[in-house]
Amino acid sequence: MHPKYRPDIDGLRAIAVGSVLAYHAFPSLLPGGFIGVDIFFVISGFLITTILLQSLAAGDFSYGDFYARRIRRIFPALVLVLLVTLAFGWYVLLPGEFSQLGKQTTGGAAFFANLVFLGEAGYFDATAETKPLLHLWSLGIEEQFYIFWPLMLGLAWRKRWPMLRVVLAVAVISFLVNVLTVQPHRAAAFYSPLSRAWELMAGGLLAAMRLQAAASGAAESRPWTKHLQSIVGVGLLVLGLVMTRSTKAFPGWWALLPVLGAVSCIAAGPNGVLNKYLLSNRVMVWIGLISYPLYLWHWPLLSYARIVTGGEPPLNLRIALVVASVVLAWATYRFLERFVKLHLSQAMLRGLAGGGAALALAGVLVFLGAPQPRHDSPALQAVADATREDNYYDGFEESALGGQFVYRAGSGKRNVLLIGDSHVEQYAPRALELVRTQPDKARTVYFATKGSCPPVPGLFSSLDTGCDERRAAVLDLALKPEVDSVVLGACWSCYFTGAGPTVNFFVDGSKAVHPFLGGDGVDLSLKSLGEVLKRLSAKKTVYLVLGNPVGMDFDPLGQIQGSRLGKMTAASGQPGAPMPEDQARFNERLKQVALANGARVIEPFASLCADGRCLRSMPDDGSPAYKDIGHLRPRYARSFATYIDPALLDDSPAGK
């Protein structure tokens, strides 16, 4: 059984998909547009729960029929988009990129894309904009809901459990998981079905309440109540679009805005004032009807445009791609989805399911390297290999020190604790190499790093809202007697030069915010760093690692010449890049802070740069020395980052 068609729900879908599309194509225009996905979750929860409860009440529910309808609804457009995305990826992607697309294709076809992207959500993960199937994470959560929810509702129905309480219990538990994990485990809270189920359950709760009211013969709400619900619902959605930002702890409490807004709109019914005159508008309904294929098509087009152009596509191209997305969505709906709906048979169902399974298998083969993409050569492969090197802690033992999670290697008589962001993490391969080659001299090393989290109390980056707790804990750990010496470092230029000052700020003891631009945030941050160094150096040997050169000149993709749409070649042994003078000057400022507060200084620029030029290729084979625009690749750090050795060896001249 299916609920009566409501055009206003298609209008709500139009708001959802339009918000997501605007956010992806024109992020500055609608920075909160990503909440459209949360609106989709509520709609799905409402409709699916309504279908399930009505069917269970009528005694005609069949798991086979339910999943057959899901296949008919989801697979036609999905199989087409996955096939086109994979084929175009073979044409334009590099070997490493194509391999990753294979893994993402399998995740998308088998409905666990959210778990794939959760596994890739480390600091060194490729930027979201260059993952052509990233948007399928939400489809994975919905499909996992479609698997779990019918089974649970069927069990509750047979056991005669109160449905409203069952739905409410699931919603409350999931919401608690969401708010408790969003700060310490932000990626997990975003991608996990456990922390997202409450959004679908919000719609399910509304469905259960409406059906219970109908069964008890409760009177319909007065018209003014429906109008109020409609106005409040749309108002909450607008508020969410205006106030929510990707830099906030999302979903968390912020997701209540789109979720409650969508619930209120659906509860208002088709006669609520804005539902009737706005959401049921012909244009809104038409967009809602093509919303699913529009969601599927728009992101691969925008993502490939960024990959091909090597950055943010021009405005006119993004506008053209939005139009193309709408045209492709309409064609998919008109000629594919409607055809399947009108001519559905068991053979077609098996064909759709088989197509999804075949794409999942194809993705596995691509991930394993068969076939290679069109742009395949040893030089291109070398570049791809550099960009894919990201497991800096390979070979380390996961351990605990003073109650804090750390990565550990070696068994030296003395130990050293390394604290900072990913620019300290990048030296882990060198530490492991010293443990392997000089076990009698190497110290036991403990790495307590966190991406985008500099070891400067009060300094905050909008990239990571959960930094402060970890930072405070590891700096306290550094003072404990089980630690002999301490190394602090960070991507200092990321925070203090270039674009850094636009996104970073300092928060003092009274919680007052001091911006870097137009404020005294930089000076206060350096003062805070000096206080940390002074406090530590009073009891320990302390090293401050200055920044290594960063910038687009060091991007390994810069070795590639030609066009992704045409022919591509890669040169090895690239000449050095110009030394970034602003970074060198700031390093001198950091050096003075360190020396004034009893710390020893490690200067990467002294080894990586000479005569105004900085290294960007491996000394042995000419392949890239960096994995991206700022991080030295593990292979370079392992063999050539010897400037960090004084902090890691007991008998080095500068050691203690």
C-alpha positions in Angstrom: 0.0 0.0 0.0 1.2 3.5 -0.8 0.2 6.8 0.7 -1.9 9.2 -1.4 0.3 11.3 -3.7 1.1 14.7 -2.3 2.5 17.3 -4.7 3.8 19.4 -1.8 6.2 16.6 -0.9 7.6 16.8 -4.4 7.9 20.5 -3.8 9.8 19.8 -0.6 12.1 17.5 -2.6 12.7 20.5 -5.0 13.9 22.6 -2.0 16.2 19.8 -0.9 17.8 19.1 -4.3 17.9 22.8 -5.3 19.7 23.6 -2.0 22.3 20.9 -2.5 22.9 21.8 -6.2 23.3 25.5 -5.3 25.7 24.6 -2.5 27.9 22.4 -4.8 27.8 24.7 -7.8 27.8 28.1 -6.1 29.0 27.5 -2.5 29.3 31.2 -1.6 25.7 31.8 -2.7 24.1 29.3 -0.3 26.7 28.1 2.2 24.1 26.1 4.1 22.7 24.3 1.1 24.1 20.9 2.1 21.2 20.5 4.6 19.1 19.5 1.6 20.3 16.0 2.2 18.7 16.1 5.7 15.4 17.1 4.2 15.6 14.0 1.9 16.2 11.8 4.9 13.1 13.1 6.6 11.0 12.6 3.5 12.3 9.0 3.0 11.6 8.2 6.6 8.1 9.5 6.4 7.1 7.8 3.2 8.8 4.4 3.8 7.4 4.2 7.4 3.9 5.1 6.1 4.1 2.4 3.4 5.4 -0.3 5.8 2.8 0.5 8.6 -0.1 0.6 6.1 1.0 -2.7 4.5 1.4 -4.4 7.9 -2.0 -3.1 9.0 -3.6 -4.4 5.8 -1.8 -7.8 6.1 -0.4 -7.6 2.7 3.2 -6.7 3.5 5.9 -8.7 1.6 9.6 -8.2 2.0 10.1 -9.3 -1.6 7.6 -6.8 -3.0 9.1 -4.0 -0.8 12.7 -4.6 -2.1 11.5 -5.1 -5.6 10.0 -1.6 -5.5 13.2 -0.2 -4.1 15.1 -1.7 -7.0 12.7 -0.3 -9.5 13.0 3.2 -7.9 16.7 3.3 -7.2 18.6 1.2 -9.7 17.8 2.5 -13.2 19.2 6.0 -12.7 22.0 4.8 -10.4 23.3 2.1 -12.7 23.3 4.6 -15.6 25.2 7.3 -13.7 27.7 4.9 -12.2 28.4 3.5 -15.7 28.9 6.9 -17.3 31.0 8.1 -14.3 33.3 5.1 -14.5 33.7 5.3 -18.2 34.5 9.0 -18.2 36.9 8.4 -15.3 38.8 5.9 -17.5 39.2 8.7 -20.1 40.4 11.6 -17.8 41.8 10.2 -14.5 45.3 9.3 -13.6 46.0 5.7 -12.4 45.7 6.4 -8.7 42.6 8.5 -9.1 41.0 5.8 -11.3 41.8 3.1 -8.8 40.0 5.1 -6.1 37.1 5.7 -8.3 36.8 1.9 -8.7 36.5 1.6 -4.9 33.9 4.3 -4.8 31.9 2.7 -7.6 31.7 -0.6 -5.6 30.6 1.4 -2.6 28.0 3.2 -4.6 26.6 0.1 -6.3 26.6 -2.0 -3.1 25.2 0.8 -0.9 28.0 1.3 1.5 29.5 4.4 -0.1 29.1 6.3 3.3 31.4 3.7 4.9 33.9 4.0 2.1 34.1 7.8 2.5 34.3 7.4 6.3 37.3 5.2 5.8 38.9 7.9 3.5 38.1 10.8 5.8 41.6 11.2 7.2 43.5 14.5 7.0 45.4 13.3 4.0 42.2 12.4 2.0 41.8 13.9 -1.4 39.7 17.0 -1.5 36.0 16.3 -1.6 35.5 18.2 -4.8 37.6 15.7 -6.8 35.6 12.6 -5.8 33.0 12.1 -8.5 30.9 9.7 -6.4 31.1 11.4 -3.0 27.4 12.3 -3.0 26.4 8.7 -2.9 27.2 8.6 0.8 23.7 9.7 1.5 22.2 7.0 -0.7 24.2 4.5 1.3 22.6 5.7 4.5 19.1 5.5 3.0 19.6 2.0 1.6 21.0 0.8 4.9 17.8 2.2 6.4 15.7 0.3 3.8 17.4 -2.9 4.9 17.2 -2.4 8.6 13.8 -0.7 9.1 11.4 -3.2 7.5 12.9 -6.0 9.5 12.6 -4.1 12.8 9.0 -2.9 12.1 8.0 -6.4 11.0 9.4 -7.8 14.3 7.6 -5.0 16.3 4.3 -5.7 14.5 4.5 -9.5 15.2 5.4 -8.9 18.9 2.6 -6.3 19.2 5.1 -3.7 20.5 3.7 -0.1 20.5 4.9 1.3 17.2 5.1 4.9 18.3 7.4 4.0 21.2 9.6 1.8 19.0 10.1 4.6 16.5 10.7 7.1 19.2 13.3 4.9 21.0 15.3 4.4 17.8 15.2 8.2 17.1 16.3 9.2 20.6 19.2 6.7 20.7 20.4 7.8 17.3 20.2 11.5 18.2 22.2 10.9 21.3 24.9 9.1 19.3 24.9 12.1 16.9 25.4 14.8 19.6 27.9 12.8 21.6 30.1 11.9 18.6 29.9 15.1 16.5 32.8 16.8 18.3 35.3 14.0 19.0 34.5 12.0 15.9 33.1 14.4 13.3 33.6 12.3 10.2 31.9 9.3 11.9 29.0 11.4 13.0 28.5 12.7 9.5 28.8 9.4 7.6 27.5 6.8 10.0 24.0 5.5 9.8 23.9 5.2 13.6 24.2 9.0 14.0 21.9 9.8 11.0 19.1 7.3 11.6 17.2 9.9 13.8 16.7 12.1 10.8 14.8 9.3 9.0 13.1 8.4 12.3 11.8 11.9 12.6 9.8 11.3 9.4 9.0 7.8 10.6 7.7 9.2 13.9 5.4 11.6 12.1 4.1 8.7 10.0 3.4 6.6 13.0 1.6 9.5 14.8 -0.6 10.2 11.8 -1.6 6.6 11.3 -2.3 6.1 15.0 -4.5 9.2 14.9 -6.3 7.9 11.9 -6.9 4.5 13.5 -8.3 6.1 16.6 -10.6 8.4 14.6 -9.1 11.6 16.0 -10.4 14.8 14.5 -8.4 16.6 11.9 -6.4 19.6 13.0 -8.0 23.0 12.4 -6.9 24.8 9.2 -5.1 27.5 11.0 -2.9 24.9 12.7 -2.0 23.5 9.3 -1.1 27.0 8.0 1.0 27.6 11.1 2.9 24.4 10.6 3.5 25.2 7.0 4.9 28.6 7.8 7.0 27.4 10.7 8.4 24.5 8.6 9.4 26.7 5.7 10.8 29.2 8.1 13.0 26.6 9.8 14.3 25.5 6.4 15.2 29.0 5.5 16.8 29.6 8.8 18.9 26.4 8.4 20.0 27.4 4.9 21.1 30.8 6.2 22.7 29.9 9.5 24.3 26.4 9.0 27.9 26.2 7.8 30.2 23.3 7.0 32.6 24.6 9.6 30.1 24.1 12.4 29.7 20.8 14.2 27.3 19.1 11.8 24.9 17.3 12.1 24.8 17.7 15.9 22.2 20.1 17.2 22.3 22.2 14.0 20.6 19.4 12.0 17.5 20.0 14.0 16.7 23.0 11.8 16.2 21.2 8.5 14.8 18.1 10.2 12.2 19.9 12.2 11.5 22.2 9.3 10.8 19.2 7.0 8.7 17.4 9.6 6.6 20.6 10.1 6.1 21.0 6.4 5.0 17.4 5.9 2.7 17.6 9.0 1.0 20.6 7.6 -0.4 18.5 4.8 -1.2 19.6 1.2 -3.6 22.4 2.3 -1.1 24.3 4.5 -0.8 27.8 3.1 2.8 27.5 1.9 2.5 23.8 1.0 -0.5 24.7 -1.3 0.8 27.8 -2.9 4.6 27.4 -2.8 5.5 23.7 -2.5 2.7 22.5 -4.8 3.6 25.0 -7.5 4.0 23.3 -10.9 7.7 24.2 -11.3 8.5 23.0 -7.8 6.6 19.7 -8.4 8.4 19.2 -11.7 11.8 19.7 -10.0 10.7 17.3 -7.3 9.8 14.6 -9.8 13.3 14.7 -11.3 15.1 15.3 -8.0 16.6 11.8 -7.6 18.3 11.7 -11.1 19.2 15.4 -10.7 21.0 14.6 -7.4 22.8 11.7 -9.1 23.9 13.6 -12.1 24.9 17.0 -10.8 27.9 16.1 -8.6 29.9 13.9 -11.1 29.6 16.8 -13.7 30.8 19.4 -11.2 33.5 17.1 -9.8 34.9 16.2 -13.2 34.9 19.9 -14.2 37.1 20.6 -11.2 39.4 17.8 -12.1 39.7 18.7 -15.8 40.2 22.4 -15.1 42.5 21.8 -12.2 40.6 24.0 -9.8 37.3 25.9 -9.4 35.6 26.0 -12.8 34.6 29.4 -14.2 31.2 30.7 -13.3 29.8 30.3 -16.9 30.9 26.6 -16.9 29.3 25.9 -13.6 26.0 27.5 -14.8 26.2 25.3 -18.0 26.8 22.2 -15.9 23.7 23.0 -13.7 21.6 23.3 -16.9 23.1 20.0 -18.2 22.3 18.3 -14.9 18.7 19.3 -15.2 18.5 18.2 -18.8 20.1 14.8 -18.0 17.8 14.4 -15.0 14.7 15.1 -17.1 15.9 12.7 -19.8 16.6 10.0 -17.3 13.2 10.4 -15.6 11.3 10.7 -18.9 12.9 7.9 -20.9 14.4 5.5 -18.4 12.6 5.7 -15.0 9.1 5.9 -16.6 9.9 3.1 -19.0 11.0 0.8 -16.2 7.9 1.8 -14.2 5.6 1.0 -17.1 7.3 -2.2 -18.3 8.5 -3.7 -15.0 8.9 -7.5 -15.1 10.8 -10.1 -13.2 13.3 -10.3 -16.0 13.8 -6.5 -15.8 14.2 -6.6 -12.0 16.9 -9.3 -12.3 18.6 -7.3 -15.0 18.7 -4.2 -12.8 20.0 -6.1 -9.9 22.5 -7.8 -12.1 23.6 -4.5 -13.5 24.3 -3.2 -10.0 26.2 -6.3 -9.1 28.3 -6.1 -12.3 29.2 -2.5 -11.6 30.2 -3.4 -8.0 32.5 -6.2 -9.4 33.9 -3.8 -12.1 34.7 -1.3 -9.3 36.7 -4.0 -7.5 38.7 -4.9 -10.7 39.4 -1.2 -11.3 40.6 -0.7 -7.8 43.0 -3.7 -8.2 44.4 -2.1 -11.4 42.6 -3.9 -14.3 42.1 -2.1 -16.5 44.5 0.9 -16.3 43.0 4.3 -17.4 43.8 5.9 -20.7 46.4 8.2 -19.1 48.8 5.5 -18.2 52.6 5.8 -18.4 55.5 5.2 -16.0 56.0 9.0 -15.4 52.2 9.6 -14.8 52.2 6.5 -12.6 55.1 8.0 -10.5 53.1 11.2 -10.0 50.0 9.1 -9.1 52.1 7.1 -6.6 53.3 10.2 -4.9 49.8 11.6 -4.4 48.6 8.2 -3.0 51.3 7.9 -0.4 49.5 8.8 2.8 50.0 6.1 5.5 52.6 7.9 7.5 52.1 5.7 10.5 52.5 2.4 8.6 54.6 0.1 10.9 53.8 2.0 14.1 52.1 0.4 17.1 48.8 2.0 18.3 49.4 2.6 22.0 48.6 4.7 25.0 50.8 7.1 27.0 49.6 8.8 30.1 46.0 8.0 29.1 46.4 9.5 25.6 46.2 7.6 22.3 49.6 7.7 20.5 51.5 5.9 17.8 54.7 4.2 19.1 57.9 2.8 17.6 61.2 1.7 19.0 62.5 0.6 22.4 65.2 3.1 23.2 66.3 3.9 26.8 65.0 7.5 26.4 61.9 8.6 24.6 60.5 11.6 22.7 57.0 12.8 22.3 56.1 14.6 19.0 53.1 16.9 19.2 51.4 18.9 16.4 49.4 18.6 13.2 50.0 16.6 10.1 53.3 18.4 9.4 54.7 16.6 12.5 53.0 13.3 11.4 54.9 13.5 8.1 58.2 12.7 10.0 56.9 9.4 11.3 58.5 7.4 8.4 61.9 8.9 9.3 61.5 8.0 13.0 60.7 4.4 12.0 63.7 4.2 9.7 66.0 5.3 12.5 64.5 2.7 14.8 65.2 0.1 12.1 68.7 1.2 11.1 70.0 2.5 14.4 68.2 0.7 17.1 70.9 1.3 19.7 70.8 5.1 19.2 67.1 5.7 18.3 64.8 7.0 21.0 61.4 5.4 21.6 59.1 7.7 19.7 55.5 8.7 20.5 53.5 10.6 18.0 50.5 12.4 19.4 49.3 14.4 16.4 45.9 15.6 15.2 45.3 17.1 11.7 44.8 20.8 11.5 45.5 21.2 15.2 48.6 23.3 16.0 50.2 23.0 19.5 49.3 26.6 20.4 46.7 27.0 23.1 44.0 29.4 22.0 44.7 29.1 18.3 41.7 27.8 16.4 41.2 26.7 12.8 37.7 26.5 11.4 38.8 23.2 9.8 38.6 21.4 13.1 36.3 22.3 15.9 37.5 19.4 18.2 41.1 20.4 18.4 41.3 22.1 21.8 40.6 19.1 24.0 43.2 16.9 22.4 45.8 19.7 22.3 45.4 20.5 26.0 45.7 16.8 26.9 48.9 16.1 25.0 50.6 19.3 26.2 49.8 18.2 29.8 51.2 14.8 28.9 54.4 16.4 27.7 55.1 17.6 31.3 54.7 14.2 32.9 57.8 12.3 34.0 57.3 9.4 31.5 58.3 11.8 28.7 62.0 12.7 28.3 62.0 15.2 25.5 59.4 16.9 23.3 59.1 18.0 19.7 56.5 20.6 18.7 55.7 21.5 15.1 53.0 22.4 12.7 52.2 23.8 9.2 53.0 27.3 10.5 52.5 28.9 7.1 49.0 27.3 6.9 47.9 29.3 10.0 50.0 32.5 9.7 50.7 33.3 6.1 48.9 33.2 2.8 45.2 32.3 3.2 45.6 31.1 6.8 44.8 34.4 8.6 41.3 34.4 6.9 40.2 31.2 8.6 42.1 31.2 11.9 41.7 33.1 15.1 42.9 33.3 18.7 40.6 32.9 21.7 41.9 34.3 25.0 41.1 33.1 28.6 37.9 35.3 28.7 36.7 33.6 25.5 37.1 36.8 23.5 37.9 36.2 19.8 41.0 37.9 18.3 41.1 37.6 14.5 44.3 37.3 12.6 43.3 39.8 10.0 42.5 43.2 11.4 43.3 42.0 14.9 46.0 40.9 17.3 45.4 37.2 16.9 48.9 36.5 15.4 50.8 38.2 18.2 48.7 36.5 20.9 49.2 33.1 19.2 53.0 33.6 19.2 52.9 34.7 22.8 51.0 31.5 23.7 53.5 29.4 21.8 56.3 31.0 23.7 54.6 30.3 27.0 54.2 26.6 26.1 57.9 26.4 25.0 59.0 28.1 28.2 56.9 25.9 30.5 58.1 22.7 28.7 61.8 23.6 28.4 62.0 24.3 32.2 61.7 20.5 32.6 62.5 18.8 29.3 64.6 19.1 26.2 62.3 20.8 23.7 62.6 21.1 19.9 60.5 23.4 17.7 60.3 22.2 14.1 59.8 25.2 11.7 57.7 24.8 8.6 58.8 23.2 5.4 58.0 25.1 2.1 54.3 24.7 1.0 52.3 26.0 -1.9 51.1 25.1 -5.4 54.6 25.1 -6.7 55.2 21.9 -4.7 52.1 20.0 -5.9 53.2 16.8 -7.7 50.4 17.3 -10.2 52.4 20.3 -11.3 54.8 17.9 -13.1 52.0 17.0 -15.5 51.7 18.7 -18.8 48.9 18.6 -21.3 45.2 18.2 -21.0 43.2 15.5 -19.3 40.8 15.6 -22.3 43.7 15.3 -24.7 47.2 13.9 -24.1 49.1 14.1 -20.8 52.7 13.7 -20.0 54.8 14.0 -16.9 58.3 15.3 -16.5 60.7 13.9 -13.9 63.4 15.8 -12.1 61.6 19.1 -12.0 63.9 22.1 -11.2 63.4 23.6 -7.8 60.6 26.0 -7.0 61.1 29.6 -5.9 61.6 29.8 -2.2 58.4 31.3 -0.5 59.9 34.4 1.1 56.9 35.1 3.4 57.2 31.6 4.8 61.0 32.0 5.3 60.5 35.3 7.1 57.8 33.9 9.4 60.2 30.9 10.2 62.7 33.5 11.4 60.1 35.0 13.7 59.3 31.5 15.1 63.0 30.8 15.6 63.3 33.9 17.8 60.3 32.8 19.8 61.9 29.4 20.3 65.3 30.6 21.3 63.9 33.2 23.7 62.0 30.5 25.5 64.7 27.7 25.8 63.8 25.5 22.9 66.1 24.1 20.2 65.2 24.8 16.6 65.0 22.4 13.6 65.0 24.2 10.3 63.7 22.3 7.3 64.3 25.2 5.0 68.0 24.8 5.6 68.0 21.4 4.0 65.2 21.8 1.5 66.2 25.2 0.0 69.3 26.8 -1.2 70.1 30.0 -3.3 66.5 31.0 -3.4 65.2 27.7 -4.7 63.5 24.8 -2.9 63.5 21.1 -3.7 60.4 19.5 -5.1 61.7 16.2 -6.6 63.3 13.1 -5.1 67.1 13.3 -5.3 67.3 9.6 -6.4 64.8 9.2 -9.3 63.3 12.6 -10.0 59.8 11.7 -8.9 57.8 14.1 -6.7 59.2 14.8 -3.2 55.7 16.0 -2.0 52.4 14.2 -1.9 50.4 17.4 -2.2 51.0 21.1 -1.9 52.5 20.9 1.5 53.3 17.4 2.9 56.5 15.6 2.1 55.7 12.2 0.9 56.6 9.2 3.2 59.4 8.0 0.8 61.2 11.3 0.9 60.8 11.7 4.7 62.0 8.2 5.3 65.3 8.6 3.4 66.1 12.3 3.2 64.5 14.2 6.1 67.6 13.8 8.1 67.3 17.3 9.7 64.8 15.9 12.2 67.4 13.3 13.4 68.8 15.4 16.3 65.4 15.1 18.1 65.1 11.4 17.5 68.6 10.1 18.3 70.3 10.0 21.7 73.9 10.5 20.5 73.5 13.2 17.8 75.5 16.3 18.4 72.5 18.5 19.2 70.8 15.8 21.2 70.8 15.3 24.9 
